[in-house]
Each structure stands twice: as C-alpha cells, then as structure tokens.
C-alpha cells in the first residue's frame, strides 16, 4: 500500500480538466487496479456539500487495470458550474476484497473564467 499523494489541483472554470498519473507501490511498481472502483469529491470544506464528484460510475474517473494508471476527466460544463474558488478533495480506490486506499488528497483552486 502506498502513501497518499498530497497535491494541489488547479482547475479553470469553463474549461475541460484532465489529469493522468500512475499509482505506484512503495517499491515504485504499478498497483493493479483490475476490478477496482474509485471516487473523488471536491468540497469547500470536508463538512460541506459535494461540489463535484468524479467516479468510475460516472466515467469522470478511469482506472487502467494492471498498469496502475488513473485518469481524471471533467468536461467544460461541469467546471463552468463550479463557483467555489478553493476547497478540499480526496480520491479513494476500493479494491475487490474491500480494502480502501486514499490515493490522492489535498486542496483545489479554481481560476474563475473571464471569457464567457
């Protein structure tokens, strides 16, 4: 099991946002994500309502099996609907046996659109 990546995410309001990275174990080897599900939520604070959810169910979050690659994709209409300029998130992967890893967590910043 690998330690969660602490990363600040930067999104532009009204623009498509993508991020792809490889989930690695402590030895630098890809973690097999075959059969896993994942969810990520953006909130103003941990106790406030969800602003945006990415998941394997809504196809905003894709897991590339044995390669360990995780891809996040949010379309322009979804980022256009955001108005909170900063907040928190975490990304959790659930393995077939029930183990849950927090893969990435931290803050997000939203640059508000000027051109509309």
VENLIN-V730781 format. One record per residue. N is the residue number from 1. RES is the residue in three letters. D_FIRST is the distance of its C-alpha to the first C-alpha in Angstrom with 2 decimals. Layout:
N:RES:D_FIRST, N:RES:D_FIRST
This chain:
1:UNK:0.00, 2:UNK:3.78, 3:UNK:6.81, 4:UNK:9.33, 5:UNK:12.17, 6:UNK:15.41, 7:UNK:18.18, 8:UNK:21.73, 9:UNK:22.85, 10:UNK:26.54, 11:UNK:28.40, 12:UNK:32.10, 13:UNK:34.04, 14:UNK:35.64, 15:UNK:33.70, 16:UNK:31.08, 17:UNK:27.60, 18:UNK:24.91, 19:UNK:21.56, 20:UNK:19.46, 21:UNK:16.30, 22:UNK:13.71, 23:UNK:10.01, 24:UNK:8.55, 25:UNK:5.80, 26:UNK:6.96, 27:UNK:9.91, 28:UNK:11.00, 29:UNK:10.85, 30:UNK:10.85, 31:UNK:8.45, 32:UNK:11.14, 33:UNK:12.22, 34:UNK:15.29, 35:UNK:16.55, 36:UNK:14.31, 37:UNK:16.11, 38:UNK:15.59, 39:UNK:17.69, 40:UNK:18.52, 41:UNK:21.44, 42:UNK:23.66, 43:UNK:25.80, 44:UNK:28.27, 45:UNK:26.63, 46:UNK:24.04, 47:UNK:27.08, 48:UNK:29.09, 49:UNK:29.39, 50:UNK:27.16, 51:UNK:28.68, 52:UNK:26.73, 53:UNK:24.12, 54:UNK:22.20, 55:UNK:20.75, 56:UNK:20.49, 57:UNK:23.59, 58:UNK:25.70, 59:UNK:24.60, 60:UNK:23.86, 61:UNK:20.22, 62:UNK:19.65, 63:UNK:16.71, 64:UNK:17.65, 65:UNK:16.10, 66:UNK:14.91, 67:UNK:15.51, 68:UNK:12.54, 69:UNK:15.33, 70:UNK:15.68, 71:UNK:19.29, 72:UNK:20.90, 73:UNK:24.67, 74:UNK:27.17, 75:UNK:30.84, 76:UNK:33.67, 77:UNK:35.15, 78:UNK:31.95, 79:UNK:31.68, 80:UNK:35.46, 81:UNK:35.09, 82:UNK:32.91, 83:UNK:34.97, 84:UNK:32.63, 85:UNK:32.34, 86:UNK:29.10, 87:UNK:26.42, 88:UNK:22.76, 89:UNK:20.01, 90:UNK:16.43, 91:UNK:14.64, 92:UNK:12.65, 93:UNK:11.41, 94:UNK:12.31, 95:UNK:11.49, 96:UNK:14.62, 97:UNK:13.85, 98:UNK:13.59, 99:UNK:9.97, 100:UNK:9.94, 101:UNK:7.59, 102:UNK:9.81, 103:UNK:9.53, 104:UNK:12.77, 105:UNK:15.43, 106:UNK:18.74, 107:UNK:22.39, 108:UNK:24.47, 109:UNK:28.03, 110:UNK:30.63, 111:UNK:33.61, 112:UNK:36.52, 113:UNK:38.60, 114:UNK:42.04, 115:UNK:43.19, 116:UNK:43.37
